[in-house]
């Protein structure tokens, strides 16, 4: 929702409060992120956007700080750096307030609270920010019952808490997903911890995210949640199969298994650059395949299909095919365009980031392109349809 200049002026005239925070500059980005997180959680339930205004002091007086394109880009990047999860819905604009140009971040209330910044759930209490108490976090969790949630945060009819490895979740995953000081307080029950991270819904049904990261048997509830690897002795599907592997289990296990298989299959190419000089390089750089496989696991469709991700390794190329075509603002026509990204599975993407499998959102394809170019491989080729994405990586020999 875009607020008019008059609405922004009115909000600012009342000073900082439930829907307004003023910052003189972007010097302290963490504070701005905390404010975005708090407005996304909308604890007072205004069901109206909150605003962070950069260029005003605490009293709403313009500071005269220049509102550059770089400032606006930096504000926009706060959404995609992976520290605020799930992704907030926000708009960054240059506006005129009290006779001066300012940067305005308009933040919509989240349909899937609680929203966390670096593992902490921030809320707005009058004119100040605070970390939510367990009781306040429970209030936020309850709001998801009637929300229009993405598939990865919806309850699965076939799975409950008993289908999750709760001990493993508490021991291994929770410390990576929630800030240490929040864990140290130790006042949140296991069901609340699971639900606030969208591993279960408020009624205790497991979600696809919960099953994929902490499920005892993920394939029992999401049959296509595995990766099929085939190594062919030739360049076509009709050629003999040299080796095959089926990577199953929770997503972290699938990734580790698959990446080990990829490493084993990478060969060393010898390139002669004039006699007697020779250069040895991999037939395909591991980092490029790693990025493309992680992208496939993050963006594939887990709904309405039993198809796995398929990695087919031929003598002259590697193909990575995933079910589910482009999503949201990404289309068949603009797929692979730098900076063009959307998230079919925002909760899964957030957990992968927090576990360290995704460093920054929206750059996986660009990293793959750079690694391939540096190794002498051609650029990845994308064969995109409304229902599938196939990436072709040519090897060097």
Secondary structure, DSSP 4 states (H G I P E B T S, - for coil): -PPPHHHHHHHHHT-SBTTEEEES-SS-HHHHHHHHHHHHH-TT---S-EEEEETB-TTS-B------HHHHHHHHHHHHSSSEESPP-EEEEEEEETTEEEEEEEEPPPSSPPPEETTEEEEEETTEEEEPPHHHHHHHHHGGGGS---GGGSEEEEEEGGGB-HHHIIIIIHHHHS-HHHHHH--S-HHHHHHHTTSB-TTSEEEHHHHHHHBSSGGGT-TT-SEEEEEESSSSTTSPEEEEEEE-SSHHHHHHHHHHHHHHHPPEEEEESSTT-EEEEESS-HHHHHHHHHHHHHHS--SS----EEEEE-SSEEEEEEES---TT--TTTTT-TT----TTHHHHHHHHHTTS-SSTT-HHHHHHHHHHHHTPPPPEEEE-SSEEEEEEE---
